[in-house]
Amino acid sequence: MQNKDLLKIPLLLEQIPSPFIVHRGGRVLAANPAAAQLFGYPGAAAMIGMSMLELNHPSSRAQSAARIADMAAMPVGGSVPALELRMLRADGMELFVQARVIRGAHVDGPASLSVYFDLTVRRAADARLARSEAMLSKLFATSPDYIS
């Protein structure tokens, strides 16, 4: 690979539509614009240096801390299963994501790459569907027999 090709890699990473964060020791080393947008930050640079646990809802922090520790002990190429997590945007709004994490080589040593898939809209739709089904079930259970 030539030097001019290496200069194109950061531009390529910025254009990836899936939100991702590179982190080590629980701190953000890099993020792409899609991650900044998902978590409500003005740009990826605003996320650098922050604790990964700040992105987690308090109910998910212990689980995320354990995964961060597990990843730190893994060799490059190691990964953990995808996990659904409750997270927080910068404005405090809750969101639900599926996180996939792989251990990889970074400029100055191994780091973890977390890729996020936003499940917030799907979770809200599932909750509305469950409420609707419960109301319909209750309606049929309490309705006179001649409706059927």
FIGUKOL-382159 format. One line per field, with one value per residue (C-alpha): residue in three letters; x, y, z. Coordinates in Angstrom, 3 decimals. Last residue first. Layout:
! residues N
type: c(Ala:...)
px: c(X:...)
py: c(Y:...)
pz: c(Z:...)
//
This chain:
! residues 148
type: c(Ser:Ile:Tyr:Asp:Pro:Ser:Thr:Ala:Phe:Leu:Lys:Ser:Leu:Met:Ala:Glu:Ser:Arg:Ala:Leu:Arg:Ala:Asp:Ala:Ala:Arg:Arg:Val:Thr:Leu:Asp:Phe:Tyr:Val:Ser:Leu:Ser:Ala:Pro:Gly:Asp:Val:His:Ala:Gly:Arg:Ile:Val:Arg:Ala:Gln:Val:Phe:Leu:Glu:Met:Gly:Asp:Ala:Arg:Leu:Met:Arg:Leu:Glu:Leu:Ala:Pro:Val:Ser:Gly:Gly:Val:Pro:Met:Ala:Ala:Met:Asp:Ala:Ile:Arg:Ala:Ala:Ser:Gln:Ala:Arg:Ser:Ser:Pro:His:Asn:Leu:Glu:Leu:Met:Ser:Met:Gly:Ile:Met:Ala:Ala:Ala:Gly:Pro:Tyr:Gly:Phe:Leu:Gln:Ala:Ala:Ala:Pro:Asn:Ala:Ala:Leu:Val:Arg:Gly:Gly:Arg:His:Val:Ile:Phe:Pro:Ser:Pro:Ile:Gln:Glu:Leu:Leu:Leu:Pro:Ile:Lys:Leu:Leu:Asp:Lys:Asn:Gln:Met)
px: c(-68.185:-69.963:-72.884:-70.707:-70.597:-67.218:-64.872:-62.338:-62.572:-61.785:-59.020:-57.336:-57.641:-56.128:-53.249:-52.598:-52.488:-50.117:-47.818:-47.881:-46.981:-44.064:-42.800:-43.003:-40.975:-38.358:-38.123:-37.664:-34.925:-33.030:-30.043:-27.245:-23.868:-20.345:-17.775:-14.104:-11.791:-8.147:-4.785:-1.671:-0.388:-1.924:-4.736:-4.912:-8.316:-10.625:-14.188:-17.434:-21.014:-23.575:-27.333:-28.807:-31.602:-31.935:-32.664:-32.646:-30.187:-29.175:-25.794:-27.665:-28.036:-27.828:-29.876:-27.995:-28.735:-25.738:-23.848:-21.544:-17.982:-14.975:-11.359:-9.346:-6.552:-6.239:-8.821:-8.159:-9.272:-12.439:-13.494:-12.870:-14.980:-17.682:-17.751:-17.992:-20.855:-22.853:-22.241:-23.226:-26.470:-29.000:-27.194:-27.879:-24.628:-22.843:-21.011:-19.717:-17.534:-15.626:-14.813:-11.415:-12.695:-16.459:-16.405:-14.110:-16.897:-19.115:-21.883:-22.767:-26.221:-25.342:-26.525:-25.132:-21.702:-21.692:-22.562:-19.799:-17.181:-15.535:-11.994:-10.020:-13.012:-12.015:-12.920:-9.346:-9.270:-11.902:-12.745:-16.365:-18.703:-21.991:-22.889:-22.951:-19.229:-18.227:-15.883:-13.988:-13.342:-11.992:-9.692:-8.427:-7.674:-4.364:-3.103:-3.603:-1.383:1.302:1.361:0.000)
py: c(-13.581:-10.436:-12.501:-13.893:-10.624:-8.851:-9.038:-11.541:-10.088:-6.575:-7.819:-9.595:-6.483:-4.323:-6.774:-6.993:-3.186:-2.898:-5.575:-3.806:-0.468:-2.090:-3.777:-0.444:1.270:-1.514:-1.240:2.537:2.262:-0.640:1.393:-0.900:-0.175:-1.248:-1.434:-1.714:-2.673:-1.719:-3.455:-1.288:2.118:2.465:-0.015:-3.779:-5.292:-6.721:-7.081:-5.744:-5.945:-3.725:-3.886:-0.585:0.873:4.590:6.797:10.597:12.267:15.054:13.380:10.216:7.400:3.629:0.506:-2.451:-5.407:-7.715:-9.224:-12.041:-11.197:-10.872:-11.930:-10.913:-9.338:-11.281:-10.936:-9.583:-6.039:-7.453:-9.148:-5.938:-3.908:-6.589:-6.410:-2.611:-2.889:-5.203:-2.947:0.152:-1.162:-0.009:3.352:3.996:3.669:6.361:7.609:4.028:4.446:7.120:10.184:10.697:11.332:11.914:15.575:14.678:12.545:15.577:17.625:14.716:13.124:9.458:8.308:11.419:11.073:7.383:8.151:10.787:8.105:7.467:7.405:6.700:6.495:5.415:2.154:0.902:1.057:2.301:2.527:3.617:2.718:3.949:2.221:4.526:4.148:7.484:8.557:5.264:5.864:9.340:7.948:5.288:7.676:8.897:5.321:5.069:8.128:6.463:3.392:0.000)
pz: c(18.074:19.141:20.507:23.320:25.230:25.311:28.333:26.945:23.446:24.662:26.960:24.049:21.902:24.649:25.171:21.423:21.160:24.112:22.605:19.229:20.832:22.696:19.513:17.662:20.416:20.316:16.515:16.679:19.324:17.736:16.504:15.313:16.879:15.972:18.756:17.798:20.635:20.862:20.542:20.414:19.320:15.854:16.428:16.034:16.641:19.274:18.013:19.475:18.255:19.958:19.427:20.396:22.488:23.002:25.962:25.721:28.086:25.671:25.034:24.047:26.528:26.089:26.813:25.424:23.152:22.836:19.935:20.995:22.046:19.787:19.430:16.360:18.401:21.637:24.381:27.892:27.044:25.490:28.718:30.707:28.259:28.410:32.231:32.146:29.640:31.923:34.919:32.922:31.418:34.077:34.384:30.668:28.794:26.797:29.885:30.274:27.197:29.093:27.031:25.447:21.942:21.844:20.825:17.902:16.405:15.931:17.533:19.840:19.881:20.462:17.039:15.304:16.907:16.029:12.384:12.299:13.085:16.402:17.717:20.894:23.248:26.756:28.556:28.585:24.813:22.393:18.699:18.211:15.382:13.923:10.652:7.613:6.813:5.254:8.038:7.741:4.026:4.690:7.384:4.903:2.023:3.484:3.558:-0.217:-0.794:1.336:-0.939:0.000)
//
